[in-house]
């Protein structure tokens, strides 16, 4: 995109967006010097939508703050981070950040950024584009380039951000010297706060090409400081005649991005759910190295890797400060990820299909897509007998769940009822008995509480 065309695009976006329009009017009314910077300008050049609204102010900061406060009807608050003072205002459509660069100047502020493509600035007052570091040229060349030698050493989280941009911006590459700077700073990434790591990895995994971002993490030496639990997967055989676990994982994630008419390929709702699916794919075989064994025939086995993997994944997700619900969803999918294949191999028994539909709950569609990506990522070929069996199961499971939802949802007996009747204490057997009661009701053998009690007494007599 040319400079003139980018300025015209930004002018239209400012005119259409109420918040940007308010900022433009406040700048002109106060006589301030303020620039829309970073992601909004970059994304406009790439023809992408952007929800961010970040500004750099180089003149008359106080009058601008007063004008914005009056227009928004709220006062901003100030915070300071890594030597940079920022004012933040809460607006109806989001937050507005204004960086104080009155002393530093525009170019000084842009040079502190991690990449030149994020060092473009649009003057809200004059409508002119400022590009002192050649960011627009790098955008045209699809090149990621650092504006200064210490960009990554000063803030190692920027190494992760660079990998994230490779996932979000297909076809971009890292300039050679910038790659050297990234790799030199990678060991410092272990100091990055867990919350920042999680946010960047969420964005990377929700990108158009997450496998490219993950490959960069490996190539730049960032797996060891950020995701050391994945290191043993490199070189660990994923199965007989298959690539190693790491390459299988990347392939499964790649398939989730392309989704070439896989069962449930259209079930993902939004970026958050997409990131959750890909976290599950990233971690589903994390325990294969720990459960690796070889049968007398020479075939590798990984018995119980789904159970141990769920526990290992939960510890990793806790370290990255995931909330309880997200951890539960991811670890449940990991624990269940082999069951669609087992059902396919067993001939899709009705009880097993119903039980898996109940156990997966709201995330059954994600489990089906996961199973399809996992199978194809292991080399499953369309048209083979095993793929036909699995795909039939994956297409039928949502139908089974839809039928179950039409049945009464409240159980006939509670766990307390089962313990009272059987004399058993709390434990896994209570859960198994509750599952058997649910199966019996689904089979039409029982339909009332009295029948359930009689069935249970007969079962445990």
Buried (B, 14 or more C-beta within 10 A) or exposed (E): BEEEEBBBBBEEBBEEBEBBBBBBBBBBBBEBBBBBBBBBBBBBBBEEEBEBBBBBBBBBBEBBBEBBBEBBEEEBEEEEEEEEBBBEBEBEEEEBBBBBBBEBBBBEBBBBBBBBBBBBBBBBBEEEBBBBBBBBEBBEBEBBBBBBEEBBBBBBBBBBBBBBBBBBBEEBBBBEEBBEBBBBBBBBBEEBEEEBBBBBBBBBBBBEBBBBBBBBBBBBBBBBBBBEBBBBBEEBBBBEEBBBBBBBBBBBBBBBBEBEEBBBBEBBEEEEBBBBBBBBBBBBBBBBBBBBEEEEEEEBBBEEBBBBBBBBBBEBBEEBEBEEEBBBBBBBBBBBBBBBBEBBEEEBEEBBBBBBBBBBEEBBBBBBBBBBBBBBBBBBEEEEEEBEBBBBBBEBBBEBBEEBEEEEEEBBBEBEBBBEBBEBEEEEBBEEBBBBBBBBBBEEEBEEEEBBBEBBEEEEE
